Amino acid sequence: MKRLRAKDKYVFVHKDRNNGVTIVSEINYPENYNPCAYWEELPETEARELERVFNERRTN
């Protein structure tokens, strides 16, 4: 297993239509997995705004 940590004040974001927005500070993944294909590194404030907008749309 490998571990990828986000830069300072950044987080990893995974966007999924069914499960919403997932925000994490690090990803543990197997050797043959490409985290960049599924996760995007964004500033934490931008990621939280994205999460807020998604949650608002979901409740309306």
C-alpha positions as a Python dict, from the first residue, in 0.01 Angstrom:
ca = {
    (1, 'M'): (0, 0, 0),
    (2, 'K'): (106, 354, -71),
    (3, 'R'): (2, 674, 100),
    (4, 'L'): (-50, 1008, -66),
    (5, 'R'): (-91, 1317, 152),
    (6, 'A'): (-234, 1646, 36),
    (7, 'K'): (-20, 1957, 47),
    (8, 'D'): (-63, 2200, 337),
    (9, 'K'): (-409, 2367, 326),
    (10, 'Y'): (-516, 2134, 43),
    (11, 'V'): (-738, 1826, 43),
    (12, 'F'): (-829, 1551, -200),
    (13, 'V'): (-1180, 1564, -343),
    (14, 'H'): (-1376, 1284, -507),
    (15, 'K'): (-1699, 1385, -683),
    (16, 'D'): (-1968, 1124, -731),
    (17, 'R'): (-2325, 1183, -851),
    (18, 'N'): (-2467, 921, -615),
    (19, 'N'): (-2254, 965, -304),
    (20, 'G'): (-2176, 1334, -329),
    (21, 'V'): (-1846, 1497, -249),
    (22, 'T'): (-1587, 1314, -40),
    (23, 'I'): (-1305, 1518, 114),
    (24, 'V'): (-995, 1359, 269),
    (25, 'S'): (-645, 1477, 360),
    (26, 'E'): (-472, 1153, 260),
    (27, 'I'): (-533, 850, 41),
    (28, 'N'): (-407, 496, 102),
    (29, 'Y'): (-404, 295, -220),
    (30, 'P'): (-259, -25, -370),
    (31, 'E'): (40, -26, -607),
    (32, 'N'): (-164, -60, -927),
    (33, 'Y'): (-415, 218, -844),
    (34, 'N'): (-390, 568, -990),
    (35, 'P'): (-543, 808, -734),
    (36, 'C'): (-516, 1101, -978),
    (37, 'A'): (-777, 933, -1197),
    (38, 'Y'): (-1041, 961, -923),
    (39, 'W'): (-924, 1229, -681),
    (40, 'E'): (-848, 1597, -736),
    (41, 'E'): (-628, 1804, -505),
    (42, 'L'): (-795, 2137, -424),
    (43, 'P'): (-749, 2413, -168),
    (44, 'E'): (-955, 2323, 138),
    (45, 'T'): (-1173, 2636, 116),
    (46, 'E'): (-1263, 2559, -246),
    (47, 'A'): (-1340, 2196, -158),
    (48, 'R'): (-1566, 2296, 132),
    (49, 'E'): (-1753, 2540, -94),
    (50, 'L'): (-1801, 2263, -350),
    (51, 'E'): (-1935, 2037, -75),
    (52, 'R'): (-2172, 2310, 48),
    (53, 'V'): (-2310, 2374, -302),
    (54, 'F'): (-2363, 2002, -361),
    (55, 'N'): (-2544, 1961, -29),
    (56, 'E'): (-2771, 2259, -104),
    (57, 'R'): (-2866, 2114, -443),
    (58, 'R'): (-2930, 1777, -285),
    (59, 'T'): (-3175, 1916, -28),
    (60, 'N'): (-3369, 2127, -280),
}
